[in-house]
Amino acid sequence: MPHFSTHAINQPDQPAYIMANSGDVITYAELNNRSNKIAHLFRFCGLAQGDHLAMMLKNCKEFLQVAQAASRAGLIFTPI
């Protein structure tokens, strides 16, 4: 399965996911841009590849953005 950033290039305006409770749509381009910014924030805060990141978030559109950012930064992400 191609990395989601490939979808961001080939079909940027297609939905990456749709929140069932609100109907909010996040496109591949939005997910790519937001997760990249968050990954840079993690690095700026001193997190390095292999570090652990535990986050408690409600079921919201930002959850998958943070999870994808952790993956991009090479972090081990644990949702709690």
URUR-V625551 format. One record per residue. N is the residue number from 1. PSI is psi in whole degrees, -180 to 180 (999 if undefined). D_CENTER is the distance of its C-alpha to the mean C-alpha in Angstrom with 2 decimals. Layout:
<<N;PSI;D_CENTER> <N;PSI;D_CENTER>>
This chain:
<<1;132;16.99> <2;150;15.54> <3;148;12.20> <4;-25;9.95> <5;-26;10.79> <6;-41;14.31> <7;-36;13.84> <8;-31;12.58> <9;-46;15.92> <10;-31;18.10> <11;67;17.15> <12;-28;14.98> <13;0;16.37> <14;147;15.89> <15;130;13.78> <16;-39;10.59> <17;158;11.23> <18;126;13.88> <19;122;14.28> <20;-40;17.66> <21;-29;19.10> <22;-20;18.62> <23;5;18.16> <24;135;15.33> <25;130;13.99> <26;121;10.70> <27;166;11.64> <28;-39;10.28> <29;-43;11.23> <30;-45;9.52> <31;-43;6.02> <32;-49;7.22> <33;-47;8.87> <34;-42;6.80> <35;-33;4.12> <36;-44;7.64> <37;-42;9.38> <38;-39;7.75> <39;-41;8.39> <40;-37;11.78> <41;-44;12.36> <42;-45;12.04> <43;-41;14.49> <44;-34;16.65> <45;0;17.02> <46;4;18.44> <47;139;15.98> <48;164;16.75> <49;132;15.91> <50;-13;17.00> <51;156;16.72> <52;142;15.77> <53;117;13.39> <54;130;14.30> <55;140;12.90> <56;111;14.64> <57;148;12.99> <58;173;14.68> <59;94;13.62> <60;168;11.87> <61;-26;9.40> <62;-22;7.48> <63;-51;7.25> <64;-28;4.73> <65;-42;2.52> <66;-43;4.40> <67;-43;4.78> <68;-37;2.94> <69;-42;4.36> <70;-42;7.14> <71;-44;7.74> <72;-37;8.10> <73;-3;10.32> <74;22;12.20> <75;156;12.00> <76;110;13.18> <77;127;11.05> <78;111;13.43> <79;137;12.86> <80;999;16.20>>
